[in-house]
């Protein structure tokens, strides 16, 4: 199974069409991600990132909802079932 998570674009490092890179923040952790698939994204936009590659833009409300769900799941005990 693959997992892609939302992150907020902090700053562009390179906007080259092939080698575009930006610093993206995930819950306080910043990573450099490849951005060639989302060249029109701006600073403070949210992107979905899989394996270090931003694959699409996502609206802020959806990104915040997903991050809240992930945070809630992270807080569950291993033997506890998530409530739906």
BADORO-927690 format. One line per 10 residues: their letters; for each residue x, y, z of C-alpha. Coordinates in nm, 3 decimals, padded with zeros to 5 digits. Layout:
residues N
a = X,Y,Z; ...
***
This chain:
residues 84
xxxxxxxxxx = 00.000,00.000,00.000; 00.121,00.350,-00.079; 00.062,00.659,00.129; 00.070,01.018,00.010; 00.030,01.297,00.262; -00.038,01.670,00.240; 00.234,01.922,00.308; 00.253,02.301,00.287; 00.497,02.459,00.042; 00.734,02.679,00.242
xxxxxxxxxx = 00.960,02.807,-00.036; 01.068,02.724,-00.386; 01.431,02.623,-00.432; 01.429,02.568,-00.809; 01.148,02.619,-01.062; 01.322,02.442,-01.351; 01.062,02.243,-01.549; 01.246,01.912,-01.502; 01.425,01.956,-01.170; 01.181,02.174,-00.977
xxxxxxxxxx = 01.225,02.149,-00.600; 01.067,02.315,-00.300; 01.084,02.295,00.076; 00.760,02.140,00.204; 00.648,02.118,00.568; 00.475,01.815,00.721; 00.357,01.872,01.079; 00.662,02.085,01.162; 00.912,01.871,00.969; 01.054,02.024,00.651
xxxxxxxxxx = 01.175,01.824,00.352; 01.285,01.908,00.001; 01.041,01.761,-00.252; 01.045,01.726,-00.628; 00.780,01.960,-00.777; 00.784,01.900,-01.155; 00.428,01.757,-01.146; 00.290,02.074,-00.982; 00.476,02.367,-01.143; 00.198,02.621,-01.077
xxxxxxxxxx = 00.185,02.571,-00.700; 00.269,02.879,-00.493; 00.418,02.929,-00.148; 00.166,02.835,00.128; -00.029,02.605,-00.107; -00.076,02.244,00.002; 00.043,01.954,-00.210; 00.004,01.577,-00.186; 00.348,01.415,-00.160; 00.437,01.052,-00.226
xxxxxxxxxx = 00.796,00.928,-00.193; 00.935,01.282,-00.205; 00.739,01.384,-00.515; 00.453,01.634,-00.502; 00.189,01.475,-00.723; -00.102,01.720,-00.694; -00.230,02.034,-00.528; -00.496,02.002,-00.259; -00.709,02.276,-00.105; -00.619,02.391,00.244
xxxxxxxxxx = -00.942,02.268,00.406; -00.896,01.913,00.274; -00.527,01.913,00.372; -00.609,02.027,00.727; -00.882,01.762,00.757; -00.646,01.488,00.642; -00.369,01.604,00.877; -00.615,01.612,01.170; -00.726,01.255,01.088; -00.365,01.136,01.070
xxxxxxxxxx = -00.289,01.304,01.401; -00.592,01.140,01.563; -00.489,00.798,01.430; -00.135,00.851,01.556; -00.273,00.902,01.907; -00.457,00.570,01.917; -00.318,00.277,02.114; -00.204,-00.018,01.904; -00.485,-00.237,02.041; -00.758,00.025,01.996
xxxx = -00.983,00.028,01.690; -01.046,00.369,01.531; -01.406,00.487,01.556; -01.569,00.577,01.227
***
